[in-house]
């Protein structure tokens, strides 16, 4: 099979379809890959708008390093959406390194990012390749807001809130439960990881643009403490997130606690299967394609220092579409030129926060940032 410059692995899933849609917008030839040709055929034919005008092929592949390496050879970049990533991602990363291609994914699982840094970051950097997990609305748009705050010198503490309208996908629900059961969540304090209290439950936040208080969770800690740990400007990072749907948020801790209690005595492999079954009982169907008027997003960052502060808010819509666009643009960029950073790097570090913001704005997903500075 002739290589395409971009490969979407997990293309039949909710986010994978969106990445394919926006690769079409950028006129990037791509390979829609996954473990089931039947699912891939159906997803491309029925769920990717405009697919009849895209330059793409479909490939069924085994989830092994050997098979994926062979598939990836000759490509420039792989967009991986197959999670939970801490379970299935290592095989894909190893294949990308062996094939000499850049790696992107959509998750901000902290244990996954830390593991990538420790196991593969140096090798990717030595090969001149980008290892970029967490390129997604939940992490990147908030990081854009944080980077805008940090354009004001003298600020060293980030307080990040990420909110969106809608519900998690099937894959996201699995990731949430598996991550909660098998990994700790951290914030950054004086450049050290500090564990969030696993018994703290829901946090109440004041969200810009509304009078009602919102409910939030550490959401696995998010990727932000990992990205900023090596930024000399930043010493402290806390990130919380949630959906605007309060009943849904109120139910999350109970679902997680019940799943943890029911599986606590199981062996790791058995526990993983049980958690996936629980996730399927919670979310077994693809959510509908996002509505601009319903699926809104708010990314709010307070940055403070000894003698100054800045606050940036980015109002947007359709967080999953934002994710698909960010992935597609990153692939489009990597096909044409080297990234700003190699090895483990965030989307902003690899492509520039102002550049990524411009992409989101150009497609109508975000308003201009609202920044207040007192410094």
Secondary structure by P-SEA (a helix, b strand, c coil): cccccccccccccaaaaaaaaaaaaabbbbbbccccaaaaaaaaaccccccccccbbbbbbcccaaaaaaaacccccccccccccccccaaaaaaaaaabbbbbbccccaaaaaaaaaccaaaaaaaccccccccccccaaaaaaaaaaaccccccccbbbbbbcccccaaaaaaaaaaaacbbbbbbcccbbbbccccccbbbbbcccccccccccccccccccccccccccccbbbbbcccccaaaaaaaaaaaaaaaaacccccaaaaaaaaaaaaaaaccccccccccccbbbbbbbbbbccccbbbbbbbbccaaaaaaaaaaaaaaaaacccccccccccccccccaaaaaaaaaaacccccccccccc
